[in-house]
C-alpha cells in the first residue's frame, strides 16, 4: 500500500504535490518522493520518513515545473529502511521516464530474469517498482512507431506491459518533454481517481489514490481510472485515454474499505465511510446471534478507522456508544509500521484507556480488523487493567487467514493470528472473553451495496486470489524470502 498523485497544472506544481502527499500520509510512512518536469528536464527529491519532515525550502525550490508526481511509501517489496528504495524511480531511455507505483507485482522472479537476459536492463534495487518502470521503458522503446512520440505509442506500450506484468499496480509516470502517463492494472486492485478543474481559463488535471485529494484541491472528480486503462496528458494539456487490456474486469481490494483508505474518500464509486457504516450493521446482526445484549454495557471503537462501524453496532444493538480509548495523533498507524516489536511498542504510545469508561463494565470493543493480534492483545489488556469486567472483541472484517500479495504487508501465514487458530484459540491468545468476526458474505455486501462493483479481491479472507495465478509454490517462496 502506498499513496500516489500526479498533477498537470498551469503553474508550478511542487506545492500541490506536497499538499496532496500530506493528505495521503495515512497510506505510507516509510519514505516519500516528488518529481517534477520543467520542459524536458526532470527534477527529483526523495527521503525517508514523513512528508512534513522530508522537504525543506531548498528542496521545494529545486522542484520546478508545471507537471509532477508524488509518492508516500509503505514497504511491501524492498527494504523499508533504505532511502534508495524510495520512489519515484528514474530511467533515462527512452526519453527519460520517472515513475511511482502503488501495488505489488507477483511475477518478479520471471521479470528479473527477463529484464536482464532479454531486455538487457539492470535494476539496482529490490523494488518491484523499478522492475515495472524498466518493463514500461522497454515496451515503449519497442512500440515507438514515428519520429515523434504519439499517445498511441504509449497506449501500445501499456498494453504490452499488461501482458508481461502480473499483480496489482496503479502507476503514474512522467515522460520527459512529453507529458504525464497514468495506468491501472486490468483488475483495478489498487485505486486511482481522475479529476480536473478550470483555473484562469486553463484546465488542470489530477490523478490520485483517493478522492479526498481532489476535493481538497478544488478539483471536480471525473471518474476512476478504469481497470486496464491508460491516460495520457500532454505537455500542452491535451487529454487522451484508452482501454489497454482485453481482459479488464474490476475487482478492487476489499482491505482498502476495511482499513487503508480514509473514510472521506470515494473509490470505484463507493463511499468508504458508508461502506464502514454498513459493515457495522452486518456485524451487529452477527453479534446478536452470539451474545445477549444484556451482557454488554457499552460499545467502544478503536480509533479511528473502526469508528463508523462501532457507531452502527451500538445503534443497532441499542447499547450506549462510548469513547474509552484516546489516540495520540503524533504516532503513526501501527499496522503499517515495519517490525513486530515496533508495532507492539507503538500501541501503548498511540492509545490510552480512560479508566472511568471501563471500570466495572462489560465492554464490546469494535476494531476494523484483526491481523497479527499484536494490537488486539495490547488493547484487551489495557481495557482489563482499566477495570473492565469483561472484554468482548469484535472485528468489522472476517478472520485474516491468508497472505495478501497485492500490496498489503501480510506476506506470511505465520504472522496471521487466524491462519491456524480457532476462534476459541484466538480468544485465549488475545485474552478476550469473546471474539466475534464479520462474515465474508456480509463484508462483500457491505462494500458493494448500491454500487456497480460486482467483484472484490477478498483473498486474505478466503484464499481465492483474484488474478488466478497465485500458486502455493509462489506463496511458499514469498514466505521463505520474507523470513530469511
Number of C-alpha atoms within 10 A of each C-alpha: 24 28 31 33 32 31 26 28 24 19 13 19 23 26 12 21 25 22 15 25 28 15 16 26 23 20 25 26 24 25 27 32 26 28 30 29 28 17 15 16 13 22 17 22 19 24 21 21 17 19 24 13 10 15 18 9 7 8 16 16 12 13 22 22 22 19 31 32 32 31 35 35 30 26 25 24 19 15 16 20 14 13 15 19 25 28 28 29 25 19 15 11 14 16 15 17 23 27 27 33 32 29 26 28 22 22 16 18 10 11 22 17 13 15 17 12 11 10 15 10 17 13 16 10 16 15 22 23 27 24 23 24 23 24 24 25 27 20 21 23 16 14 18 18 12 8 6 8 16 13 21 16 19 25 25 20 23 30 22 20 22 22 10 16 20 20 23 26 29 27 28 31 27 27 27 22 18 21 22 29 25 26 29 31 30 28 25 27 29 27 30 29 24 24 23 20 19 14 13 7 8 10 14 20 23 27 30 30 27 27 27 23 26 25 14 11 15 14 20 16 19 14 15 23 25 26 27 25 22 27 24 25 23 19 21 10 18 10 13 14 18 19 20 26 22 10 11 17 18 20 21 24 26 23 20 18 28 25 20 21 25 22 21 13 19 21 21 23 15 18 20 23 22 19 24 29 23 22 31 31 24 23 29 23 15 16 19 13 9 11 13 10 14 8 13 18 17 21 25 25 25 20 19 15 21 25 22 24 29 33 22 22 31 22 16 16 17 12 17 14 18 17 15 23 21 14 16 13 9 8 12 19 19 18 22 21 20 18 11 14 10 11 19 19 14 18 23 16 14 18 20 17 19 16 17 12 19 26 16 15 19 20 26 28 23 28 26 29 22 23 21 19 18 22 20 25 21 17 25 22 15 20 26 21 14 19 17 20 15 21 23 21 25 26 24 31 29 25 24 23 23 25 24 24 24 28 24 23 19 23 25 22 19 16 17 22 21 22 19 13 14 11 15 12 14 18 18 14 15 21 20 22 16 19 22 23 21 23 18 15 10 19 25 19 15 21 24 19 15 11 11 11 16 13 16 19 24 23 21 26 21 14 15 13 18 19 17 8 12 17 10 9 9 15 19 14 13 17 17 12 11 12 10 6
